[in-house]
Amino acid sequence: MAAERGFVTVPYDETGVPIAERVGRHSSGGIQQILNMLSMMDPGAIISVQEVPKHRELQENGLGHYLLNPDQI
């Protein structure tokens, strides 16, 4: 496991980290940074993403709040 070998800085224990916490980190930082870099590489390309939940919102509402229920399609 990466945490046991010191490859990650997140304090993982034997119970792991909840999915809402992990998704929150990616949505708040990772996705936005990727979009920023793409915009810098090609300023003429327009990439628009709206209503990506922030880390705090995922913690408050849970991940399921933001997922589409396939039975409602």
C-alpha distances in whole Angstrom, upper triangle without the diagonal:
4,6,5,7,9,9,10,13,13,13,10,11,11,13,11,14,17,17,21,19,16,20,22,20,20,24,25,24,22,25,27,26,26,30,31,30,32,35,35,35,38,40,42,39,39,36,36,34,35,34,30,29,28,25,27,29,26,25,29,29,26,25,27,30,30,29,32,33,34,37,38,39
4,5,5,6,5,6,10,10,11,9,11,12,14,12,14,17,17,20,18,15,18,20,18,18,22,22,21,19,22,25,24,24,27,28,27,29,32,32,32,35,37,39,37,37,33,34,32,33,32,28,27,26,23,26,28,25,24,28,29,26,25,27,30,29,29,32,33,34,37,39,39
4,5,5,6,5,8,8,8,6,8,10,12,10,12,15,17,19,16,14,18,19,17,18,22,22,21,20,23,25,24,25,28,29,28,30,33,33,33,36,38,40,38,38,34,35,32,33,32,28,27,25,22,24,26,24,23,26,28,25,24,27,29,29,29,32,34,35,38,39,40
4,6,8,9,11,11,10,9,9,10,13,12,14,18,20,22,20,18,22,23,21,22,25,26,24,23,27,29,28,28,32,32,32,34,37,36,37,39,41,44,42,41,38,38,36,37,35,32,30,29,25,27,30,27,26,29,31,28,27,30,32,32,32,35,36,38,41,42,43
4,6,8,11,12,12,11,13,14,17,15,17,21,22,24,22,19,23,24,21,22,26,26,24,23,26,29,27,27,31,32,30,33,35,35,35,38,40,43,40,41,38,38,36,37,36,33,31,30,27,29,31,29,28,32,33,30,29,32,34,34,34,37,38,39,42,44,44
4,6,7,10,10,10,12,15,17,15,16,20,21,23,20,18,21,22,19,20,24,24,22,21,25,26,25,25,29,29,28,31,33,33,33,36,38,41,39,39,36,36,34,35,34,31,30,27,24,27,29,27,26,30,31,29,28,31,33,32,33,36,38,39,42,43,44
4,7,9,11,11,14,16,18,15,16,19,20,22,19,16,19,20,17,18,21,22,19,18,21,23,21,22,26,26,25,27,30,29,29,33,34,37,35,35,32,33,31,33,32,28,27,25,23,25,28,26,25,29,30,28,26,29,32,30,31,34,36,37,40,41,41
4,6,8,9,12,14,16,13,13,16,17,18,15,13,16,17,14,15,18,18,16,16,19,21,19,20,24,24,23,26,28,28,29,32,33,36,34,33,30,31,29,30,29,25,24,22,19,22,24,22,21,25,27,24,23,26,28,27,28,31,33,35,38,39,39
4,6,9,12,15,16,13,13,16,17,18,15,13,16,16,13,15,18,17,16,16,19,21,19,21,24,24,24,26,29,28,29,32,33,36,34,34,31,31,29,29,28,25,23,21,18,20,23,21,20,24,26,24,23,27,28,27,28,32,34,36,39,39,40
4,6,10,13,13,10,9,12,14,15,11,10,14,14,11,13,16,16,15,15,18,20,19,21,24,24,24,27,29,29,30,33,34,37,34,33,30,30,27,28,26,23,21,18,15,17,20,18,17,20,22,20,20,23,25,24,25,29,31,33,36,36,37
4,7,10,11,9,9,12,15,16,12,12,16,16,14,16,19,19,18,19,22,23,23,24,27,28,28,31,33,33,34,37,38,40,38,37,34,33,30,31,29,25,23,21,17,19,21,19,17,21,23,21,21,24,26,26,27,31,32,34,37,38,39
4,7,8,5,7,10,13,15,12,11,15,16,14,16,19,20,19,19,22,24,24,25,28,29,29,31,33,34,35,37,38,41,38,37,34,34,31,31,29,25,23,21,18,19,22,19,17,21,22,20,20,23,25,25,26,29,30,32,35,36,37
4,5,5,8,11,14,16,14,14,18,19,17,20,23,23,23,23,26,28,28,29,31,32,33,35,37,38,38,41,42,45,42,41,37,37,34,34,32,28,26,24,21,22,24,21,19,22,24,21,21,24,26,27,27,31,31,33,36,37,38
4,6,9,12,15,17,16,16,19,20,20,21,24,25,25,25,27,30,30,31,33,35,35,37,39,40,40,43,44,46,44,42,39,38,35,35,33,30,27,26,23,24,25,22,21,24,25,22,22,24,27,27,27,30,31,33,35,36,38
4,7,9,12,14,13,13,17,18,18,20,22,23,24,24,26,28,29,30,32,34,34,36,38,39,40,42,43,45,42,41,37,36,33,33,30,27,25,24,20,21,22,19,17,20,21,18,18,20,23,24,24,27,28,30,31,33,35
4,7,9,12,10,10,13,15,15,16,19,20,20,20,22,25,25,26,28,30,30,32,34,35,36,38,39,41,39,37,34,33,30,30,28,24,22,21,17,19,20,17,16,19,20,17,16,19,22,22,22,25,26,28,30,32,33
4,6,8,7,7,10,11,11,13,16,16,17,17,19,22,22,23,26,27,28,29,32,33,34,36,37,39,36,34,31,30,26,26,24,21,18,17,14,15,17,14,12,16,16,14,13,16,19,19,19,23,24,26,29,30,31
4,6,5,7,9,10,11,13,14,16,17,17,19,21,22,23,25,27,28,29,31,33,34,36,36,38,35,33,30,28,25,24,22,19,16,15,12,14,14,11,10,13,13,10,10,13,15,16,16,20,21,23,25,26,27
4,5,5,6,8,10,11,12,14,15,15,16,19,20,21,22,25,26,27,29,30,31,33,34,35,32,30,26,25,22,21,19,16,14,14,11,13,13,10,10,13,12,9,8,10,13,13,13,16,18,20,22,23,24
4,6,5,6,9,10,10,12,14,15,15,17,19,20,21,23,25,26,27,29,31,32,32,34,31,29,25,23,20,19,16,13,11,11,8,10,10,6,6,9,9,6,5,9,10,11,12,16,17,20,22,22,24
4,6,5,6,9,10,11,12,13,15,16,18,19,21,22,24,25,27,28,30,31,32,34,31,29,26,24,21,20,18,14,12,11,7,9,10,7,7,10,11,9,9,13,14,14,15,19,21,23,26,26,27
4,5,5,7,9,10,11,11,13,15,16,17,19,21,22,23,25,26,27,29,30,32,29,27,24,23,20,20,18,14,13,12,9,12,13,10,10,14,14,12,10,14,15,14,15,19,21,23,26,26,27
4,5,5,6,8,10,10,10,13,15,15,17,19,20,21,23,25,26,27,28,29,26,25,21,20,16,16,14,11,9,9,8,11,11,8,10,13,13,10,8,11,13,11,12,16,18,20,23,23,24
4,5,5,6,8,10,10,12,14,15,16,18,20,21,22,24,26,27,27,29,26,24,21,19,16,15,13,10,8,6,4,7,8,6,8,11,11,10,9,12,13,12,14,17,20,22,25,25,25
4,6,5,6,7,9,11,12,13,15,16,18,19,21,22,24,26,26,28,26,24,21,20,17,17,15,12,10,8,6,10,11,10,10,14,15,13,12,16,17,15,17,20,23,25,28,28,28
4,6,5,5,6,9,10,10,12,14,15,16,18,20,21,23,23,25,23,21,18,17,14,15,14,10,10,9,8,12,13,11,13,16,16,15,13,16,17,14,16,19,22,23,27,27,26
4,6,6,5,7,10,10,11,13,15,16,17,19,21,22,22,24,21,19,16,14,11,12,10,7,7,6,7,11,11,9,12,15,14,13,11,14,15,12,14,17,20,22,25,24,24
4,6,7,7,9,11,12,13,15,17,17,19,21,22,22,24,22,20,17,15,12,12,11,8,7,5,6,9,10,10,12,14,15,15,13,17,16,14,17,20,23,25,28,27,27
4,6,6,6,9,10,11,12,14,16,16,18,20,20,23,21,19,16,16,14,14,14,11,11,9,9,12,14,13,15,18,18,18,16,20,20,17,19,22,26,28,31,30,30
4,5,5,6,9,10,11,12,14,15,17,19,19,22,19,18,15,15,13,15,15,12,12,11,11,15,16,15,17,20,20,19,17,20,20,18,19,22,25,26,30,29,29
4,5,5,6,9,10,11,12,14,16,17,18,19,17,15,12,12,10,12,12,9,11,11,12,15,16,15,17,20,20,18,16,19,19,16,17,19,23,24,28,27,26
4,5,5,6,9,10,11,12,14,16,16,18,15,14,11,11,9,11,12,9,11,10,12,15,16,16,18,20,20,20,18,21,20,17,19,21,25,27,30,29,28
4,5,5,6,9,10,11,12,14,15,18,16,15,12,13,12,14,15,13,15,13,14,18,19,18,21,23,23,23,21,24,24,21,22,25,28,29,33,32,31
4,5,5,6,9,10,11,12,14,16,14,13,11,12,12,14,16,13,16,15,17,20,20,20,22,25,25,24,21,24,24,21,22,24,27,28,32,31,30
4,5,5,6,9,10,11,11,13,11,10,7,9,9,12,14,12,15,15,17,20,20,20,23,25,25,24,22,24,24,20,21,23,27,28,31,30,28
4,6,5,6,9,10,10,13,11,11,9,11,11,14,16,14,17,16,18,21,21,22,24,26,26,26,24,27,26,23,24,26,30,31,34,33,32
4,5,5,6,9,10,13,11,12,11,13,14,17,19,17,20,19,21,24,24,24,27,29,29,28,26,29,29,25,26,28,32,33,36,35,34
4,5,5,6,8,10,8,9,8,11,13,16,19,17,20,20,22,25,25,25,28,30,30,29,26,29,29,25,26,27,31,31,35,34,32
4,5,5,5,8,7,7,7,10,12,15,18,17,20,20,23,26,26,26,29,30,30,30,28,30,29,26,27,28,32,32,36,34,33
4,6,6,9,9,11,11,14,16,19,21,20,23,22,24,27,28,28,31,32,33,32,30,33,32,29,30,31,35,36,39,38,36
4,6,9,9,11,12,15,17,21,23,22,25,25,26,30,30,30,32,35,34,34,31,34,34,30,31,32,36,36,40,38,36
4,5,6,9,10,14,16,20,23,22,25,26,28,31,31,31,34,35,35,35,32,34,34,30,31,32,35,35,39,37,35
4,6,7,10,13,16,19,22,22,25,25,27,30,30,31,33,35,35,35,32,34,34,30,31,32,36,36,39,38,36
4,6,10,13,16,19,23,23,26,27,29,32,31,32,35,36,36,36,33,35,34,30,31,32,35,35,39,37,35
4,6,10,13,16,20,20,23,24,27,30,29,29,33,34,33,33,30,32,31,27,28,28,32,32,35,33,31
4,6,10,13,17,17,21,22,25,27,26,27,30,31,30,30,28,29,28,24,25,26,29,30,33,31,29
4,7,10,14,13,17,18,21,24,23,23,26,28,27,27,24,26,25,21,22,22,26,26,30,28,26
4,7,10,11,15,16,19,22,20,21,24,25,24,24,22,23,22,18,19,20,24,25,28,26,24
4,7,7,11,13,16,18,17,17,21,21,20,20,18,20,18,15,16,17,21,22,25,23,22
4,6,9,11,15,16,14,15,19,19,18,19,17,18,16,13,15,16,20,21,24,22,21
4,6,9,12,13,11,12,16,16,14,15,14,15,13,10,13,14,18,20,22,20,20
4,6,10,12,10,10,14,14,13,14,12,14,12,9,12,14,17,20,22,21,21
4,7,8,6,6,10,11,10,10,9,12,10,8,11,14,17,20,22,21,21
4,5,5,6,9,10,11,11,11,14,13,11,14,17,20,23,26,25,25
4,5,5,6,9,10,10,10,14,13,12,15,19,21,24,27,26,27
4,5,5,6,9,10,11,14,13,13,16,20,22,25,28,27,28
4,5,5,6,8,9,12,10,10,13,17,19,22,24,23,24
4,5,5,5,6,9,8,8,11,15,17,20,22,22,23
4,6,6,8,11,11,12,14,18,20,23,25,24,26
4,6,9,11,10,12,15,18,19,23,24,24,26
4,7,8,6,8,11,14,16,19,21,20,22
4,6,6,8,10,13,14,18,19,19,21
4,5,6,7,11,12,15,17,17,19
4,5,5,8,9,12,14,14,16
4,6,8,10,13,15,14,16
4,7,9,13,15,14,15
4,6,9,12,11,12
4,6,9,8,8
4,5,6,7
4,5,5
4,6
4
